[in-house]
Amino acid sequence: MTTAAATRPSTGRRPSLWRQFRTEEARWAFIFLTPWIVGTAIFTIGPMIASLVISFTNMGLGKTFSFVGTKNFERLATDRNVQTALWNTFYYTIIHVPLAMAFALGLALLLLRVGRAAGLFRTVFYLPSITPLVAVGTLWLFLLNGQVGLVNRGLELIGLQGPQWTTDPGWAKNAIILMSLWSVGSTTVILFAALRNVPVELYEAARIDGANAWHSFRNVTLPLISGALFFVIVVNTIAALQMFDQVYTMFYGSQSGGAIGNSALFYVVYLFNRGFEDFQLGYASALAWLLFIIVMIITVIQLRLSKRWVYYEGGA
């Protein structure tokens, strides 16, 4: 038995967007998406547009509001603190992201070997990720204390003299990198899920072909989890470029930060200082847009480079 729709010849044309929207399924999808669309417009797009407008003004506490053109952006090029903050942020990002990826992948591989206990350890690894960042910064301020901190006490047990992590300018950024490895739980969970989706048959085939553990990891595991790796690399890079909470708590919240100078002056910390301590809102908005452009450029580069090493099963 055939219907009129089944016997009607195909025109080879796709239905228009409006006709697709008129279907009941599309209408319900739009209804459920409406709260997200409204929230994004009000709390994300709206503030971004406002910030862009403010970046061309001298808006600040006690100042007469007026447009100053591109003066705020011209000031960025000559502000030595911007250069220092960018260097500190890039240094942290370049070292933190690879270390975090390696550490998280190592933990994920260990989870594969613990069997039924994986659920317990997965929860333990993830707990630091949901701990308030201010609390994490305060905790590591004590752990990295040069005189009584547990990190230096542990180094003493193996005959090593620990540095002054929080007061030595040469070790401040390294202290932040060490502290940031505490919260790789979310990355570990994502990579663990990707590892569990790798077909066991591929490992068996690799062993039959004479592959050892390293060859299996390089030629089977890494290609099949490359999509998840790419995702967490992008997310962790963006998060590293916006590092603020722990740095401010450790070096600018409970202490003046004078002992370490600008060695822990990260970009968002400097942005916060200009905007909410000096109330230079116009200049702070220009700083925010510079960071946005930097993040966009780095993300686009990562997307382009991903075509060379990210493997998709569909052949894309």
N, C-alpha and C positions, 0 to 999 in steps of 0.2 A: 504494500500500500504506500503510495507516494503522496506527498503534500504539495500544495502550490509553491511553497517556498523551495522545496527540494527540486521541483521540475523547472523552476524559473532559471533561465540561463544566467551565468555569472558574467558581470560586466568587467571584472578584473580591477575594479576601483575600490579603494578602502573607504568606509563610511567617514564622513566629515567629523571633525572634533565636536561640533555642536550636536550631531546626531548621536555620537557616542555618549555625550553628556546627558542627553535626554533619556537614556536608559535608566531604569530604576536602580540598577547596581551602581552606576556612576553617580547618581544623585545621592545615594546613601553614603558613598565614599566621600563625597564633598562635604556632606553634613558632619561626618565624623572628623574630617580634617579641619573644619572651620575653627574650632578652639585653638588648634596649633597655628593656623594661618593668622588668626587675630593676635595671638600671643607673640608670634614672631614679628608681626608688623608693629606692635606697640612697644615691645620690650627689647627688640634687636634692631630692626631696620630704622625705626623712629629715632632711637638714641644715636645710631650711626650717622644719620643725616644731620641731626642736631650737632653732633661732635664735629662733623665736617664744616658746618657753618661757623661754629665757634672758633675753629682753628684759624679762621681768617679775621679774627677780632682780637682785641686786647682785653677780653672779658676777665675780670678778676675782682676780688673783694675790695670795695672802696674805690674802684676805678670807673671812670665814665665810659660807658659801652660805645665802642666805635670800631669800624672796619679798618684793618691795617694792611690789607692785601696779603702778600706772601712773606711779610716780615718774620712771622713765626717760623716758617720753613727755612728762611735764609739764616735765621739764628741757629738752627739745628746744625748747619754746616760748620759753624765756628765755635760751638759749645764743646769744650774739651771733656766735660762730664758725659756728654752723649757718646763720644768716642770711647771713653773708658767703660761706660755701661754696656755698650755694644760688644766690646772686646771681652769683658767678663761673661756676658751672656753667651756669646759664640763659643768661648773656651769651655764653658760648662756644657753646652749642648753637644759639641763635637765629642767630648769625652763621655758624658753621661749616657747618651743614646746607645752607642755600641755596647758599653758595659751593661746597661739595663737589659738590652736584647739578649746578650750572652747569658747573663745571670738568670733571666726569666726562662730562657729556653732550657738551660741546665736544670732548673727546678721542674719544668714541665716534663722533661725526659725522666727525671727521678719519679715523678708522680705515676708515670706509666708502669714503673716497676714495683710499686707498693701494693698493687692489686686492690682489694676491697677497702683498704685504708686510704685510698686516694681521696675519697670524699672528705675525710677528716682533715688531711693535710692541705687539701685545696682550700678549706675554710680557714685554716690557720694562716696560710700564705696570703689570703685575701683580706684578713682582718685589718692589717696596717693601712690598706687602701681606703678604708672607711673611717679610720681614726681622724678626728679633727686635725687639720694641718698645723694649727697653732700649738696644739698639744704635742704634736710630733716635733716641732721646732724646739719647744721647751725641753722635751725629753732629751733630745740630742745635744742641747746646750750643756746638760749635765754629763751625758755620756762622754762628750769630747773635751771635758774640762782637763786642762793640762796637768793639774796637780792631783785631783781625786777622781777623775773620770774613769769609768770601767774600761774604756778602750785602751787607755795608756796603762792601766793596771794589768790588762791582759797581755800587752806587749812586753811589760816587765817580766812576766812569767817565762817568756821565751828569750829573755836577755836583750831585748830591744828597748831603746829609749824613745818614748813617744814624743811627738812634737807638740807645740802649743797650738792646737787646732784652731781655737777661737780668738786668739790674740796675736798670732804671728801672721802678718800680711801675706807671706809666701805660702801659707797652708790654708787660708780661709776658704778659697774656692774648692780645694781638695776636700775639705771638711764637708762642704755642701754636697759635693759629688758622692762622698761616702754615705752621707745621711739620706740622699735621694734613693739609694738602692734599697732602702727599707720598704718602699711602697711600690714594688713591682708585682704585687699580687694580681692586679687586674690583667696585666700583660701575661702573666703566667697562666691564668685561667683561659685566656683566649688561645694561647699557643697549645695548651693542653688539649683543648677541644679540637684544634686543627690536627694535632698528632693522632688523636683517637680516630679521626676520619680517614687516615691513611690505610688503604687495604692491606691486610696481612699477607694476602697472596703475592703482592709485589716483593715483599721481603723474602718469602719462600723461593720465588723465582730467582731473586738476586743470589741467594745462597747456593742454589743449584748451579748457577753460572759461575760460581767461585768467588763471589764478592765477600769481602770481610766487613766488619762492622762499620769502618770508616767509609768504604765505598757505598754501602747501603745508605748511610746517613747522607752522604754527599749527593748521590744520584737518585735516591728514592725519597728520603724524608724531606730534604730541603726544597726540591722542586714542588712537592705536593703541599707543603705548608707555606710556599712563597707568597701566596695571596694574603694569608693571615700575617706573615712577617711584614709585608709591605704596609698593611693597615696599621699595625702597632708602631712601626717606624714613623709613619706620618703623624700619628696621634701623639707619640712621645716627643717628637721634634717640636710640634706646636706647643705642647705643654712645657717643654724645657725653655723655649723662647719667652714664655710668659711666667717664668718662675718668680714667685713673690712671697707667699705666705711664710714658708719656713725661713727664708733668708731674712725677712723683716723681723720675724720673731727672735731669731738667733743673734742678729747683729745690730738691729736698729730699734727693737722694741724694748727689751729689758736692759740694754746698755747703749751707750751713745754711738758706738761704732768708731770712735775716734782712734782707738788703739790700732785698728787695722786700716785706717784711711779709707780709700775707695776700692780696696781689693775685693770687697763683697758688694759693691754697688752694681746691682743688676738693673737691666733696662726698666723693668716695670716698677722697681723700687724707686728709681729716679723719677719716673713718670708720676708715681704716687706723691713723692715729696714736692714736686712742682705744683701738682694740682690740688692737694689736700693739706699741705703744710704751708706752702707759699701762696696758695690760691691764685696761681697763674693759670687759669683755666684755658685761656686761648693757647698758650704754649704747650700745656699738657695735652690738649686735643691734637695739636700738631705732632707731638711725640707719639700719641696713640696711632695716628694715621701712618706715620713712618713705620711703626712696628707692624701694622696691618699689611703694608706693601711688602715688607721684608718676608713676612710669613707667606704671603701669596706667591712671591717669587720662588722661595724655597720649595713650597708645595708643588708648584708647576714643574720645577726641575725634577723633583722626585717622581712625579707622574710620568714625565717624559722618559726618565731613566728606567722606570719600572718595566717598560716594554722590552728591555733587554734581558731581564732576569726573572720576572714574575710569570709563572706557568699557570695557564687556565686549561682545565680539562676539555673545555669546549673547543679549544684550538684558537681562541681569540688572542 
